[in-house]
Structure formats: structure tokens, C-alpha cells
Amino acid sequence: MTHLEKAKALRGDTQTHYNCAQSVLLAFEDRIGLTEEQAFQVASHFGAGMRHGATCGVLSGGLMVLGLLGYDEKAAGELLRQFREKHEATQCAELLSRSKDRGIARKEHCDGLVLEMVETLEQILSAQGE
């Protein structure tokens, strides 16, 4: 199963709620040196913008993946730059508000961001030959 397929399966799971950060981190569970349970727990409070509308959970999850794989600040900065450039915001509350204004349901919005982040991380990893 690819990372993207894993993320889709997590987001489609109706038995367990995986927040955005968990969905990104768990998609790379095979690479990051954590068990599924550890990854689930580590990212548990980073969904919904750290539970209060702050930094988007997909960014938190993406940065966790980069950190666990040993990527430096330059890689993290580039990830943030790309996200900010594409979405003009990094805060969960603002991203959700913009999405709502465009008539996009919350789940659809969050699922889209999770899948986008997983694809971005896959591109970073493949560019580094990993």
C-alpha cells in the first residue's frame, strides 16, 4: 500500500477518527520508526489546529514526518512556504473559514489537505532518493 492509499484508507475509516495530523503521520508509519499506536498518540492533540484553530494539523503531521526522517530546517521551511503559497494561510481556523466560504464541507476540505500533504511528502522523499 502506498502512503497515499494509506492516507485515503485512514480518512475513510468510520470506526476510528484520525485527525489530520494523525492521518499524515500514520500514512508514513512504515518509514518513521514509530509503531502505529505511537504515531497515533504522538499526533493525537495536533488535529483541529492543535485543538484550538492554530497551525493546521496537516502541517504539524508533515513537519513531524520530516523531523523523524532527519530532514533539516530548510526542508521544513520549504514545506511551509509551499503550503502558505498555495493556501494563503497556515492556521486551521482560517483555512476552514475560507473553505466554508467556497461551499466546501469540512471533511472534504480536510481530506483534500491530508492527501495533498502526503503527495507533497512523497515528492520530497523521492527527490532525495528515499
ABEGO torsion letter per residue (X at the ends): XBAAAAAAAAAABAABBBBAAAAAAAAAAAAAGBBAAAAAAAAAAABGGGGAGBBBAAAAAAAAAAAAAGBBAAAAAAAAAAAAAAAGBABAAAAAAAAAAAGBBAAAAAAAAAAAAAAAAAAAAAAAGX
